[in-house]
């Protein structure tokens, strides 16, 4: 597949990663400094909470991690049904979960209202894309940084002009941009508005995926 044909996949993967960063900023700000897509950080918080016997954090972090795993399972089931429109199904389900979270936020304002978003972020990893041999579009970036280091080292060693490392770099930067954007948005608007913005972006991605037959 050539660079031009891979462009839509690259755009989809980049924007989904940016959205994950945006959502992580929301989670960190509104759900006890936990993340909604970065489960390594939440696992560390969970372990510390167990050591300190912080019941509230144990329950909240445990719930976020568990729902992320549930989301990953649902995403796998949705994509395994058929490769045709797999991305559309997953993104559509994500939009529904964001809408559910938005209703909960407006109705209760409870910290737990954001838990459906953790499920959505678990699902999002099912719509990752392979662009120029780089596997991108996931809701976590530790793997992207590791792959960036690997591909950059191999490019320097082999003296090739592979763009794989650049794709991973853009993926990481898009996550950072999402976190920055999410933080800036939350300084200006309420949680419900920020959630709506993320939901609209995902809906637009779902429409794009539908038009591509993906």
mmCIF file of the C-alpha atoms, coordinates in Angstrom:
data_MODEL
# 
_entry.id   MODEL 
# 
loop_
_atom_site.group_PDB 
_atom_site.id 
_atom_site.type_symbol 
_atom_site.label_atom_id 
_atom_site.label_alt_id 
_atom_site.label_comp_id 
_atom_site.label_asym_id 
_atom_site.label_entity_id 
_atom_site.label_seq_id 
_atom_site.pdbx_PDB_ins_code 
_atom_site.Cartn_x 
_atom_site.Cartn_y 
_atom_site.Cartn_z 
_atom_site.occupancy 
_atom_site.B_iso_or_equiv 
_atom_site.pdbx_formal_charge 
_atom_site.auth_seq_id 
_atom_site.auth_comp_id 
_atom_site.auth_asym_id 
_atom_site.auth_atom_id 
_atom_site.pdbx_PDB_model_num 
ATOM 1   C CA . UNK A 1 1   ? 0.000   0.000   0.000  1.00 0.00 ? 1   UNK A CA 1 
ATOM 2   C CA . UNK A 1 2   ? 1.464   3.353   -1.045 1.00 0.00 ? 2   UNK A CA 1 
ATOM 3   C CA . UNK A 1 3   ? 1.775   6.511   1.061  1.00 0.00 ? 3   UNK A CA 1 
ATOM 4   C CA . UNK A 1 4   ? -1.222  8.173   -0.615 1.00 0.00 ? 4   UNK A CA 1 
ATOM 5   C CA . UNK A 1 5   ? -3.500  5.197   0.019  1.00 0.00 ? 5   UNK A CA 1 
ATOM 6   C CA . UNK A 1 6   ? -2.271  5.007   3.616  1.00 0.00 ? 6   UNK A CA 1 
ATOM 7   C CA . UNK A 1 7   ? -3.101  8.654   4.306  1.00 0.00 ? 7   UNK A CA 1 
ATOM 8   C CA . UNK A 1 8   ? -6.712  8.066   5.505  1.00 0.00 ? 8   UNK A CA 1 
ATOM 9   C CA . UNK A 1 9   ? -5.521  5.313   7.860  1.00 0.00 ? 9   UNK A CA 1 
ATOM 10  C CA . UNK A 1 10  ? -2.796  7.618   9.166  1.00 0.00 ? 10  UNK A CA 1 
ATOM 11  C CA . UNK A 1 11  ? -5.304  10.421  9.775  1.00 0.00 ? 11  UNK A CA 1 
ATOM 12  C CA . UNK A 1 12  ? -7.704  8.083   11.582 1.00 0.00 ? 12  UNK A CA 1 
ATOM 13  C CA . UNK A 1 13  ? -4.951  6.647   13.771 1.00 0.00 ? 13  UNK A CA 1 
ATOM 14  C CA . UNK A 1 14  ? -3.468  10.056  14.570 1.00 0.00 ? 14  UNK A CA 1 
ATOM 15  C CA . UNK A 1 15  ? -6.792  11.615  15.529 1.00 0.00 ? 15  UNK A CA 1 
ATOM 16  C CA . UNK A 1 16  ? -7.833  8.634   17.664 1.00 0.00 ? 16  UNK A CA 1 
ATOM 17  C CA . UNK A 1 17  ? -4.519  8.885   19.534 1.00 0.00 ? 17  UNK A CA 1 
ATOM 18  C CA . UNK A 1 18  ? -4.983  12.635  19.959 1.00 0.00 ? 18  UNK A CA 1 
ATOM 19  C CA . UNK A 1 19  ? -8.468  11.961  21.329 1.00 0.00 ? 19  UNK A CA 1 
ATOM 20  C CA . UNK A 1 20  ? -7.026  9.463   23.819 1.00 0.00 ? 20  UNK A CA 1 
ATOM 21  C CA . UNK A 1 21  ? -4.653  12.160  25.090 1.00 0.00 ? 21  UNK A CA 1 
ATOM 22  C CA . UNK A 1 22  ? -7.539  14.635  25.299 1.00 0.00 ? 22  UNK A CA 1 
ATOM 23  C CA . UNK A 1 23  ? -9.568  12.121  27.313 1.00 0.00 ? 23  UNK A CA 1 
ATOM 24  C CA . UNK A 1 24  ? -6.644  11.332  29.620 1.00 0.00 ? 24  UNK A CA 1 
ATOM 25  C CA . UNK A 1 25  ? -6.458  15.020  30.542 1.00 0.00 ? 25  UNK A CA 1 
ATOM 26  C CA . UNK A 1 26  ? -10.159 14.874  31.422 1.00 0.00 ? 26  UNK A CA 1 
ATOM 27  C CA . UNK A 1 27  ? -9.659  11.786  33.551 1.00 0.00 ? 27  UNK A CA 1 
ATOM 28  C CA . UNK A 1 28  ? -6.620  13.132  35.384 1.00 0.00 ? 28  UNK A CA 1 
ATOM 29  C CA . UNK A 1 29  ? -8.472  16.344  36.215 1.00 0.00 ? 29  UNK A CA 1 
ATOM 30  C CA . UNK A 1 30  ? -11.839 14.892  37.192 1.00 0.00 ? 30  UNK A CA 1 
ATOM 31  C CA . UNK A 1 31  ? -11.357 11.330  38.407 1.00 0.00 ? 31  UNK A CA 1 
ATOM 32  C CA . UNK A 1 32  ? -8.862  11.585  41.230 1.00 0.00 ? 32  UNK A CA 1 
ATOM 33  C CA . UNK A 1 33  ? -5.736  11.991  39.076 1.00 0.00 ? 33  UNK A CA 1 
ATOM 34  C CA . UNK A 1 34  ? -6.368  8.682   37.366 1.00 0.00 ? 34  UNK A CA 1 
ATOM 35  C CA . UNK A 1 35  ? -6.206  8.149   33.631 1.00 0.00 ? 35  UNK A CA 1 
ATOM 36  C CA . UNK A 1 36  ? -8.890  6.880   31.294 1.00 0.00 ? 36  UNK A CA 1 
ATOM 37  C CA . UNK A 1 37  ? -6.552  5.357   28.696 1.00 0.00 ? 37  UNK A CA 1 
ATOM 38  C CA . UNK A 1 38  ? -3.112  5.053   30.352 1.00 0.00 ? 38  UNK A CA 1 
ATOM 39  C CA . UNK A 1 39  ? -3.468  1.865   32.390 1.00 0.00 ? 39  UNK A CA 1 
ATOM 40  C CA . UNK A 1 40  ? 0.234   1.587   33.292 1.00 0.00 ? 40  UNK A CA 1 
ATOM 41  C CA . UNK A 1 41  ? -0.108  4.766   35.335 1.00 0.00 ? 41  UNK A CA 1 
ATOM 42  C CA . UNK A 1 42  ? -3.345  3.541   36.884 1.00 0.00 ? 42  UNK A CA 1 
ATOM 43  C CA . UNK A 1 43  ? -1.770  0.204   37.778 1.00 0.00 ? 43  UNK A CA 1 
ATOM 44  C CA . UNK A 1 44  ? 1.011   2.061   39.597 1.00 0.00 ? 44  UNK A CA 1 
ATOM 45  C CA . UNK A 1 45  ? -1.590  4.151   41.456 1.00 0.00 ? 45  UNK A CA 1 
ATOM 46  C CA . UNK A 1 46  ? -3.507  0.974   42.286 1.00 0.00 ? 46  UNK A CA 1 
ATOM 47  C CA . UNK A 1 47  ? -0.396  -0.698  43.717 1.00 0.00 ? 47  UNK A CA 1 
ATOM 48  C CA . UNK A 1 48  ? 0.478   2.342   45.837 1.00 0.00 ? 48  UNK A CA 1 
ATOM 49  C CA . UNK A 1 49  ? -3.121  2.543   47.058 1.00 0.00 ? 49  UNK A CA 1 
ATOM 50  C CA . UNK A 1 50  ? -2.984  -1.107  48.118 1.00 0.00 ? 50  UNK A CA 1 
ATOM 51  C CA . UNK A 1 51  ? 0.265   -0.478  50.013 1.00 0.00 ? 51  UNK A CA 1 
ATOM 52  C CA . UNK A 1 52  ? -1.284  2.540   51.753 1.00 0.00 ? 52  UNK A CA 1 
ATOM 53  C CA . UNK A 1 53  ? -4.658  0.771   52.091 1.00 0.00 ? 53  UNK A CA 1 
ATOM 54  C CA . UNK A 1 54  ? -6.398  3.734   50.472 1.00 0.00 ? 54  UNK A CA 1 
ATOM 55  C CA . UNK A 1 55  ? -9.817  2.153   49.995 1.00 0.00 ? 55  UNK A CA 1 
ATOM 56  C CA . UNK A 1 56  ? -11.284 4.884   47.793 1.00 0.00 ? 56  UNK A CA 1 
ATOM 57  C CA . UNK A 1 57  ? -8.399  4.843   45.316 1.00 0.00 ? 57  UNK A CA 1 
ATOM 58  C CA . UNK A 1 58  ? -8.288  1.036   45.294 1.00 0.00 ? 58  UNK A CA 1 
ATOM 59  C CA . UNK A 1 59  ? -11.951 0.901   44.291 1.00 0.00 ? 59  UNK A CA 1 
ATOM 60  C CA . UNK A 1 60  ? -11.767 3.718   41.744 1.00 0.00 ? 60  UNK A CA 1 
ATOM 61  C CA . UNK A 1 61  ? -8.495  2.655   40.104 1.00 0.00 ? 61  UNK A CA 1 
ATOM 62  C CA . UNK A 1 62  ? -9.603  -0.967  40.118 1.00 0.00 ? 62  UNK A CA 1 
ATOM 63  C CA . UNK A 1 63  ? -12.887 -0.030  38.454 1.00 0.00 ? 63  UNK A CA 1 
ATOM 64  C CA . UNK A 1 64  ? -11.148 2.006   35.732 1.00 0.00 ? 64  UNK A CA 1 
ATOM 65  C CA . UNK A 1 65  ? -8.689  -0.814  34.983 1.00 0.00 ? 65  UNK A CA 1 
ATOM 66  C CA . UNK A 1 66  ? -11.414 -3.476  34.964 1.00 0.00 ? 66  UNK A CA 1 
ATOM 67  C CA . UNK A 1 67  ? -13.659 -1.479  32.630 1.00 0.00 ? 67  UNK A CA 1 
ATOM 68  C CA . UNK A 1 68  ? -10.736 -0.815  30.286 1.00 0.00 ? 68  UNK A CA 1 
ATOM 69  C CA . UNK A 1 69  ? -10.192 -4.584  30.060 1.00 0.00 ? 69  UNK A CA 1 
ATOM 70  C CA . UNK A 1 70  ? -13.918 -5.087  29.429 1.00 0.00 ? 70  UNK A CA 1 
ATOM 71  C CA . UNK A 1 71  ? -13.727 -2.497  26.656 1.00 0.00 ? 71  UNK A CA 1 
ATOM 72  C CA . UNK A 1 72  ? -10.775 -4.287  25.077 1.00 0.00 ? 72  UNK A CA 1 
ATOM 73  C CA . UNK A 1 73  ? -12.801 -7.491  25.060 1.00 0.00 ? 73  UNK A CA 1 
ATOM 74  C CA . UNK A 1 74  ? -15.849 -5.821  23.530 1.00 0.00 ? 74  UNK A CA 1 
ATOM 75  C CA . UNK A 1 75  ? -13.662 -4.195  20.893 1.00 0.00 ? 75  UNK A CA 1 
ATOM 76  C CA . UNK A 1 76  ? -12.185 -7.578  19.985 1.00 0.00 ? 76  UNK A CA 1 
ATOM 77  C CA . UNK A 1 77  ? -15.653 -9.103  19.631 1.00 0.00 ? 77  UNK A CA 1 
ATOM 78  C CA . UNK A 1 78  ? -16.852 -6.233  17.447 1.00 0.00 ? 78  UNK A CA 1 
ATOM 79  C CA . UNK A 1 79  ? -13.865 -6.457  15.122 1.00 0.00 ? 79  UNK A CA 1 
ATOM 80  C CA . UNK A 1 80  ? -13.890 -10.268 14.962 1.00 0.00 ? 80  UNK A CA 1 
ATOM 81  C CA . UNK A 1 81  ? -17.452 -10.353 13.594 1.00 0.00 ? 81  UNK A CA 1 
ATOM 82  C CA . UNK A 1 82  ? -16.242 -9.187  10.191 1.00 0.00 ? 82  UNK A CA 1 
ATOM 83  C CA . UNK A 1 83  ? -13.367 -7.020  8.949  1.00 0.00 ? 83  UNK A CA 1 
ATOM 84  C CA . UNK A 1 84  ? -15.866 -4.978  6.934  1.00 0.00 ? 84  UNK A CA 1 
ATOM 85  C CA . UNK A 1 85  ? -17.038 -1.932  8.906  1.00 0.00 ? 85  UNK A CA 1 
ATOM 86  C CA . UNK A 1 86  ? -15.151 -3.181  11.993 1.00 0.00 ? 86  UNK A CA 1 
ATOM 87  C CA . UNK A 1 87  ? -13.745 0.272   12.717 1.00 0.00 ? 87  UNK A CA 1 
ATOM 88  C CA . UNK A 1 88  ? -17.158 1.852   12.193 1.00 0.00 ? 88  UNK A CA 1 
ATOM 89  C CA . UNK A 1 89  ? -18.733 -0.523  14.715 1.00 0.00 ? 89  UNK A CA 1 
ATOM 90  C CA . UNK A 1 90  ? -16.075 0.129   17.347 1.00 0.00 ? 90  UNK A CA 1 
ATOM 91  C CA . UNK A 1 91  ? -16.088 3.908   16.937 1.00 0.00 ? 91  UNK A CA 1 
ATOM 92  C CA . UNK A 1 92  ? -19.896 3.936   16.928 1.00 0.00 ? 92  UNK A CA 1 
ATOM 93  C CA . UNK A 1 93  ? -19.929 2.001   20.196 1.00 0.00 ? 93  UNK A CA 1 
ATOM 94  C CA . UNK A 1 94  ? -17.405 4.458   21.621 1.00 0.00 ? 94  UNK A CA 1 
ATOM 95  C CA . UNK A 1 95  ? -19.675 7.361   20.713 1.00 0.00 ? 95  UNK A CA 1 
ATOM 96  C CA . UNK A 1 96  ? -22.557 5.615   22.505 1.00 0.00 ? 96  UNK A CA 1 
ATOM 97  C CA . UNK A 1 97  ? -20.426 5.158   25.639 1.00 0.00 ? 97  UNK A CA 1 
ATOM 98  C CA . UNK A 1 98  ? -19.367 8.806   25.578 1.00 0.00 ? 98  UNK A CA 1 
ATOM 99  C CA . UNK A 1 99  ? -23.016 9.814   25.253 1.00 0.00 ? 99  UNK A CA 1 
ATOM 100 C CA . UNK A 1 100 ? -23.858 7.593   28.241 1.00 0.00 ? 100 UNK A CA 1 
ATOM 101 C CA . UNK A 1 101 ? -21.050 9.179   30.276 1.00 0.00 ? 101 UNK A CA 1 
ATOM 102 C CA . UNK A 1 102 ? -22.280 12.636  29.284 1.00 0.00 ? 102 UNK A CA 1 
ATOM 103 C CA . UNK A 1 103 ? -25.785 11.810  30.529 1.00 0.00 ? 103 UNK A CA 1 
ATOM 104 C CA . UNK A 1 104 ? -24.333 10.549  33.826 1.00 0.00 ? 104 UNK A CA 1 
ATOM 105 C CA . UNK A 1 105 ? -22.207 13.686  34.230 1.00 0.00 ? 105 UNK A CA 1 
ATOM 106 C CA . UNK A 1 106 ? -25.187 15.964  33.605 1.00 0.00 ? 106 UNK A CA 1 
ATOM 107 C CA . UNK A 1 107 ? -27.436 13.916  35.889 1.00 0.00 ? 107 UNK A CA 1 
ATOM 108 C CA . UNK A 1 108 ? -25.104 13.312  38.819 1.00 0.00 ? 108 UNK A CA 1 
ATOM 109 C CA . UNK A 1 109 ? -21.733 14.992  38.401 1.00 0.00 ? 109 UNK A CA 1 
ATOM 110 C CA . UNK A 1 110 ? -20.266 11.966  40.181 1.00 0.00 ? 110 UNK A CA 1 
ATOM 111 C CA . UNK A 1 111 ? -16.670 10.892  39.653 1.00 0.00 ? 111 UNK A CA 1 
ATOM 112 C CA . UNK A 1 112 ? -17.954 7.480   38.595 1.00 0.00 ? 112 UNK A CA 1 
ATOM 113 C CA . UNK A 1 113 ? -19.840 9.094   35.696 1.00 0.00 ? 113 UNK A CA 1 
ATOM 114 C CA . UNK A 1 114 ? -16.641 8.949   33.631 1.00 0.00 ? 114 UNK A CA 1 
ATOM 115 C CA . UNK A 1 115 ? -16.188 5.186   33.975 1.00 0.00 ? 115 UNK A CA 1 
ATOM 116 C CA . UNK A 1 116 ? -17.922 4.388   30.641 1.00 0.00 ? 116 UNK A CA 1 
ATOM 117 C CA . UNK A 1 117 ? -15.173 6.404   28.946 1.00 0.00 ? 117 UNK A CA 1 
ATOM 118 C CA . UNK A 1 118 ? -12.573 3.955   30.288 1.00 0.00 ? 118 UNK A CA 1 
ATOM 119 C CA . UNK A 1 119 ? -14.491 1.184   28.527 1.00 0.00 ? 119 UNK A CA 1 
ATOM 120 C CA . UNK A 1 120 ? -14.487 3.234   25.321 1.00 0.00 ? 120 UNK A CA 1 
ATOM 121 C CA . UNK A 1 121 ? -10.729 3.728   25.538 1.00 0.00 ? 121 UNK A CA 1 
ATOM 122 C CA . UNK A 1 122 ? -10.233 -0.017  25.950 1.00 0.00 ? 122 UNK A CA 1 
ATOM 123 C CA . UNK A 1 123 ? -12.279 -0.559  22.802 1.00 0.00 ? 123 UNK A CA 1 
ATOM 124 C CA . UNK A 1 124 ? -10.292 2.038   20.876 1.00 0.00 ? 124 UNK A CA 1 
ATOM 125 C CA . UNK A 1 125 ? -7.193  -0.147  20.754 1.00 0.00 ? 125 UNK A CA 1 
ATOM 126 C CA . UNK A 1 126 ? -9.085  -2.456  18.400 1.00 0.00 ? 126 UNK A CA 1 
ATOM 127 C CA . UNK A 1 127 ? -9.052  0.194   15.666 1.00 0.00 ? 127 UNK A CA 1 
ATOM 128 C CA . UNK A 1 128 ? -5.283  0.635   15.465 1.00 0.00 ? 128 UNK A CA 1 
ATOM 129 C CA . UNK A 1 129 ? -3.787  1.014   11.990 1.00 0.00 ? 129 UNK A CA 1 
ATOM 130 C CA . UNK A 1 130 ? -0.575  -0.150  10.329 1.00 0.00 ? 130 UNK A CA 1 
ATOM 131 C CA . UNK A 1 131 ? 0.965   2.751   8.393  1.00 0.00 ? 131 UNK A CA 1 
ATOM 132 C CA . UNK A 1 132 ? 4.364   2.333   6.701  1.00 0.00 ? 132 UNK A CA 1 
ATOM 133 C CA . UNK A 1 133 ? 4.900   -0.768  8.886  1.00 0.00 ? 133 UNK A CA 1 
ATOM 134 C CA . UNK A 1 134 ? 4.179   1.237   12.069 1.00 0.00 ? 134 UNK A CA 1 
ATOM 135 C CA . UNK A 1 135 ? 1.336   -0.006  14.273 1.00 0.00 ? 135 UNK A CA 1 
ATOM 136 C CA . UNK A 1 136 ? -0.352  3.175   15.548 1.00 0.00 ? 136 UNK A CA 1 
ATOM 137 C CA . UNK A 1 137 ? -3.701  4.469   16.777 1.00 0.00 ? 137 UNK A CA 1 
ATOM 138 C CA . UNK A 1 138 ? -3.721  2.851   20.205 1.00 0.00 ? 138 UNK A CA 1 
ATOM 139 C CA . UNK A 1 139 ? -4.764  4.683   23.358 1.00 0.00 ? 139 UNK A CA 1 
ATOM 140 C CA . UNK A 1 140 ? -1.369  4.268   25.062 1.00 0.00 ? 140 UNK A CA 1 
ATOM 141 C CA . UNK A 1 141 ? 2.030   5.504   23.972 1.00 0.00 ? 141 UNK A CA 1 
ATOM 142 C CA . UNK A 1 142 ? 4.612   3.509   25.921 1.00 0.00 ? 142 UNK A CA 1 
ATOM 143 C CA . UNK A 1 143 ? 4.675   0.991   23.086 1.00 0.00 ? 143 UNK A CA 1 
ATOM 144 C CA . UNK A 1 144 ? 4.930   3.795   20.535 1.00 0.00 ? 144 UNK A CA 1 
ATOM 145 C CA . UNK A 1 145 ? 8.009   5.220   22.270 1.00 0.00 ? 145 UNK A CA 1 
ATOM 146 C CA . UNK A 1 146 ? 9.621   1.776   22.462 1.00 0.00 ? 146 UNK A CA 1 
ATOM 147 C CA . UNK A 1 147 ? 8.895   1.142   18.782 1.00 0.00 ? 147 UNK A CA 1 
ATOM 148 C CA . UNK A 1 148 ? 10.186  4.620   17.929 1.00 0.00 ? 148 UNK A CA 1 
ATOM 149 C CA . UNK A 1 149 ? 13.531  3.802   19.541 1.00 0.00 ? 149 UNK A CA 1 
ATOM 150 C CA . UNK A 1 150 ? 13.703  0.421   17.811 1.00 0.00 ? 150 UNK A CA 1 
ATOM 151 C CA . UNK A 1 151 ? 12.821  1.682   14.334 1.00 0.00 ? 151 UNK A CA 1 
ATOM 152 C CA . UNK A 1 152 ? 15.109  4.717   14.611 1.00 0.00 ? 152 UNK A CA 1 
ATOM 153 C CA . UNK A 1 153 ? 18.044  2.514   15.643 1.00 0.00 ? 153 UNK A CA 1 
ATOM 154 C CA . UNK A 1 154 ? 17.411  0.124   12.744 1.00 0.00 ? 154 UNK A CA 1 
ATOM 155 C CA . UNK A 1 155 ? 17.099  2.998   10.282 1.00 0.00 ? 155 UNK A CA 1 
ATOM 156 C CA . UNK A 1 156 ? 20.442  4.431   11.416 1.00 0.00 ? 156 UNK A CA 1 
ATOM 157 C CA . UNK A 1 157 ? 22.075  0.994   11.392 1.00 0.00 ? 157 UNK A CA 1 
ATOM 158 C CA . UNK A 1 158 ? 20.848  0.003   7.944  1.00 0.00 ? 158 UNK A CA 1 
ATOM 159 C CA . UNK A 1 159 ? 21.185  3.435   6.366  1.00 0.00 ? 159 UNK A CA 1 
ATOM 160 C CA . UNK A 1 160 ? 17.677  3.198   4.911  1.00 0.00 ? 160 UNK A CA 1 
ATOM 161 C CA . UNK A 1 161 ? 15.106  5.947   4.404  1.00 0.00 ? 161 UNK A CA 1 
ATOM 162 C CA . UNK A 1 162 ? 12.323  4.189   6.304  1.00 0.00 ? 162 UNK A CA 1 
ATOM 163 C CA . UNK A 1 163 ? 9.639   6.531   7.650  1.00 0.00 ? 163 UNK A CA 1 
ATOM 164 C CA . UNK A 1 164 ? 8.452   4.033   10.262 1.00 0.00 ? 164 UNK A CA 1 
ATOM 165 C CA . UNK A 1 165 ? 10.175  5.871   13.104 1.00 0.00 ? 165 UNK A CA 1 
ATOM 166 C CA . UNK A 1 166 ? 8.627   9.161   11.991 1.00 0.00 ? 166 UNK A CA 1 
ATOM 167 C CA . UNK A 1 167 ? 5.127   7.660   12.088 1.00 0.00 ? 167 UNK A CA 1 
ATOM 168 C CA . UNK A 1 168 ? 5.726   6.517   15.679 1.00 0.00 ? 168 UNK A CA 1 
ATOM 169 C CA . UNK A 1 169 ? 7.053   9.974   16.576 1.00 0.00 ? 169 UNK A CA 1 
ATOM 170 C CA . UNK A 1 170 ? 3.942   11.633  15.157 1.00 0.00 ? 170 UNK A CA 1 
ATOM 171 C CA . UNK A 1 171 ? 1.786   9.164   17.096 1.00 0.00 ? 171 UNK A CA 1 
ATOM 172 C CA . UNK A 1 172 ? 3.478   10.118  20.371 1.00 0.00 ? 172 UNK A CA 1 
ATOM 173 C CA . UNK A 1 173 ? 3.291   13.828  19.580 1.00 0.00 ? 173 UNK A CA 1 
ATOM 174 C CA . UNK A 1 174 ? -0.400  13.531  18.736 1.00 0.00 ? 174 UNK A CA 1 
ATOM 175 C CA . UNK A 1 175 ? -1.044  12.049  22.184 1.00 0.00 ? 175 UNK A CA 1 
ATOM 176 C CA . UNK A 1 176 ? 0.882   14.893  23.826 1.00 0.00 ? 176 UNK A CA 1 
ATOM 177 C CA . UNK A 1 177 ? -1.051  17.409  21.721 1.00 0.00 ? 177 UNK A CA 1 
ATOM 178 C CA . UNK A 1 178 ? -4.301  15.812  22.867 1.00 0.00 ? 178 UNK A CA 1 
ATOM 179 C CA . UNK A 1 179 ? -3.309  16.119  26.531 1.00 0.00 ? 179 UNK A CA 1 
ATOM 180 C CA . UNK A 1 180 ? -2.328  19.766  26.061 1.00 0.00 ? 180 UNK A CA 1 
ATOM 181 C CA . UNK A 1 181 ? -5.524  20.523  24.171 1.00 0.00 ? 181 UNK A CA 1 
ATOM 182 C CA . UNK A 1 182 ? -7.665  18.718  26.744 1.00 0.00 ? 182 UNK A CA 1 
ATOM 183 C CA . UNK A 1 183 ? -6.038  20.619  29.602 1.00 0.00 ? 183 UNK A CA 1 
ATOM 184 C CA . UNK A 1 184 ? -6.520  23.961  27.850 1.00 0.00 ? 184 UNK A CA 1 
ATOM 185 C CA . UNK A 1 185 ? -10.155 23.178  27.048 1.00 0.00 ? 185 UNK A CA 1 
ATOM 186 C CA . UNK A 1 186 ? -10.875 22.199  30.658 1.00 0.00 ? 186 UNK A CA 1 
ATOM 187 C CA . UNK A 1 187 ? -9.502  25.562  31.797 1.00 0.00 ? 187 UNK A CA 1 
ATOM 188 C CA . UNK A 1 188 ? -12.224 27.265  29.768 1.00 0.00 ? 188 UNK A CA 1 
ATOM 189 C CA . UNK A 1 189 ? -15.281 24.996  29.798 1.00 0.00 ? 189 UNK A CA 1 
ATOM 190 C CA . UNK A 1 190 ? -17.083 22.501  32.007 1.00 0.00 ? 190 UNK A CA 1 
ATOM 191 C CA . UNK A 1 191 ? -16.581 18.742  31.940 1.00 0.00 ? 191 UNK A CA 1 
ATOM 192 C CA . UNK A 1 192 ? -19.776 18.130  29.952 1.00 0.00 ? 192 UNK A CA 1 
ATOM 193 C CA . UNK A 1 193 ? -18.597 20.414  27.154 1.00 0.00 ? 193 UNK A CA 1 
ATOM 194 C CA . UNK A 1 194 ? -15.187 18.730  27.000 1.00 0.00 ? 194 UNK A CA 1 
ATOM 195 C CA . UNK A 1 195 ? -16.851 15.310  26.795 1.00 0.00 ? 195 UNK A CA 1 
ATOM 196 C CA . UNK A 1 196 ? -19.115 16.570  24.028 1.00 0.00 ? 196 UNK A CA 1 
ATOM 197 C CA . UNK A 1 197 ? -16.099 17.753  22.026 1.00 0.00 ? 197 UNK A CA 1 
ATOM 198 C CA . UNK A 1 198 ? -14.451 14.330  22.293 1.00 0.00 ? 198 UNK A CA 1 
ATOM 199 C CA . UNK A 1 199 ? -17.719 12.615  21.376 1.00 0.00 ? 199 UNK A CA 1 
ATOM 200 C CA . UNK A 1 200 ? -18.183 14.782  18.272 1.00 0.00 ? 200 UNK A CA 1 
ATOM 201 C CA . UNK A 1 201 ? -14.621 14.016  17.129 1.00 0.00 ? 201 UNK A CA 1 
ATOM 202 C CA . UNK A 1 202 ? -15.217 10.278  17.533 1.00 0.00 ? 202 UNK A CA 1 
ATOM 203 C CA . UNK A 1 203 ? -18.523 10.573  15.673 1.00 0.00 ? 203 UNK A CA 1 
ATOM 204 C CA . UNK A 1 204 ? -16.713 12.299  12.798 1.00 0.00 ? 204 UNK A CA 1 
ATOM 205 C CA . UNK A 1 205 ? -14.127 9.499   12.756 1.00 0.00 ? 205 UNK A CA 1 
ATOM 206 C CA . UNK A 1 206 ? -16.912 6.909   12.732 1.00 0.00 ? 206 UNK A CA 1 
ATOM 207 C CA . UNK A 1 207 ? -18.468 8.649   9.728  1.00 0.00 ? 207 UNK A CA 1 
ATOM 208 C CA . UNK A 1 208 ? -15.105 8.730   7.949  1.00 0.00 ? 208 UNK A CA 1 
ATOM 209 C CA . UNK A 1 209 ? -14.613 5.032   8.667  1.00 0.00 ? 209 UNK A CA 1 
ATOM 210 C CA . UNK A 1 210 ? -18.109 4.300   7.351  1.00 0.00 ? 210 UNK A CA 1 
ATOM 211 C CA . UNK A 1 211 ? -17.416 6.169   4.128  1.00 0.00 ? 211 UNK A CA 1 
ATOM 212 C CA . UNK A 1 212 ? -14.189 4.181   3.700  1.00 0.00 ? 212 UNK A CA 1 
ATOM 213 C CA . UNK A 1 213 ? -15.994 0.909   4.370  1.00 0.00 ? 213 UNK A CA 1 
ATOM 214 C CA . UNK A 1 214 ? -13.638 0.320   7.275  1.00 0.00 ? 214 UNK A CA 1 
# 
